[in-house]
């Protein structure tokens, strides 16, 4: 069907001679006031994030320095003994100095294999990413894709390790959107993923199963700055 | 799919319900699942607090958006195109299916993977693609199960609600699994392996759209398993099918829906994944689709715009909460509705989207108790709509001759007091042969629908008016005698 006919049809049904071209006035936008004023202090945000993520079957550990976080990551990899580790590339690696604890492991840096990137990431056991934001209310991490921050790293491996700085944690989703729009205007990244815990399904006789298609383990390491 | 459609035209909801009521497993499973979902919704909305204020805000946002759909849909389309996405408009299911088939054939695709989408069921896209030799794989665990079984979803949120684990084991074994047990872990692991291979090989990924954000041209998907992310990340081409009413003006509004939808659907605070997709992958990005195609479907929706009685049906956010509270759905399950959308929302939406004779009996599959309205996160008055649809059936002469006669008789009798009195006097005499200890017990005749399984109380020996009259006479006699205070 032609676009102009489609819109003419809608306008006509709504009692207009042609489609509306100016933004209509709105009485209410977004969440009720009581929700918009919901803001936890930093310490509580951190605590709430951990509690909510663990309710969903994820794990969260808080470290008081970058060095201790890296030690924690190292210990985690020591226990898990993955054959290969996948990781975001670019600024994230430098920011956390992750390379320091990956020496001697086979590491696949996102985007360095060109057209083969997805196929390689599909063979990886543990995916390590940062995040752009985290949300305390729902135990959510927010990952915005770009050339260094591939979607596959948090999706294909069965273990997802996400490194978080406590300053990235917001109370509720609306704060994240306000900041994202401020940073990007209408030109958002190709994908933004709000991830709350491990992949789950209750499709077989209502029985909860974890790790259906996405990661079965979500491990949040938080650096309290 | 075609056989199901043919079957629908010859059966009624009553026939299909009889069949469903004989299936003990189905009834048990539906009862168990709906009760669980209701309980979880109650718990999670209570934890959030102010649920009524949230519902009202949800209603306001949906109402404003639909009343200005021309503006917001235009804004959405412009923004999709600005990000390099392709947009198509389809007047009906057939046109939408043809549009998708054309895209898929142009890409010379052999394999398409899908995440769960009610609108794709509505346009029967699988059938259209399969007829052209294209393999289509449903990747939501529940949808995968019913696709293997060759059935339709029986619940909006939990499509395979009616399947037992041993049935699922058999279906998976037929699909190539070996040494499978009926353990959920085992079954899930098979699906993960089998479908992972499909994701990586697929040429086309197909999804629906929970919300389309006008201010950015983004498509938002709420999923739990991660298949929605796979489907929109791995194949080279991503095709989105969306009803024209899926629009939200801003991300601020999305926050409201993100609080309402998961709680109402499954009692979650938020689904595991909320994916916001804006255009195809950017240059140099090593994953994400090269092309994003968005097919916007009317299929009877625009006819509800401007209709005082039914416009609000377009506010629906497809959470399925009305199914879980409906006393009718809870007894007969989803398949008895014979339509893509079951439950109260299906009983309203289906006859509205399909103007023909099929499905016009669905609005009668309701006790009009209004539980659906109470459960609806955006306060759609479904119970009023069900009555309005029944009225429309009467106006269009769709009711049976006997029913029309019965109501004409009712009008005649009840319009005049004298006539009513005479008829009641007659009825009191006529009921005598049917009476057993003060109740009407009859397993045949015109009252059978009621009396077959219940006792109907007998008409009183004398009416209130008659009794009142004799009481008045007695009082008057007492006053005359002077011994009444």
Interface residues (C-beta under 8 A of the other chain):
Chain A: X1 X2 X3 X5 X6 X7 X9 X10 X11 X13 X14 X15 X16 X19 X20 X21 X22 X23 X24 X26 X27 X28 X29 X30 X31 X32 X34 X35 X52 X56 X110 X111 X113 X114 X115 X117 X118 X119 X122 X137 X138 X140 X145 X146 X147 X150 X151 X152 X155 X172 X173 X174 X177 X178 X180 X181 X186 X187 X188 X189 X190 X191 X192 X193 X194 X195 X196 X197 X198 X199 X200 X201 X202 X203 X204 X205 X206 X207 X209 X211 X212 X213 X214 X215
Chain B: X29 X32 X33 X36 X50 X53 X54 X57 X60 X61 X64 X67 X68 X69 X70 X71 X73 X74 X77 X79 X82 X83 X87 X89 X90 X91 X95 X139 X140 X141 X142 X145 X158 X159 X160 X163 X164 X165 X168 X184 X185 X187 X188 X191 X192 X195 X196 X199 X200 X215 X216 X217 X218 X224 X225 X226 X227 X229 X230 X232 X233 X234 X244 X249 X250 X251 X252 X253 X254 X255 X256 X258 X259 X266 X269 X270 X271 X272 X273 X274 X275 X276 X277 X278 X279 X280 X281 X282 X284 X285 X286 X287 X288 X296 X298 X302 X303 X305 X306
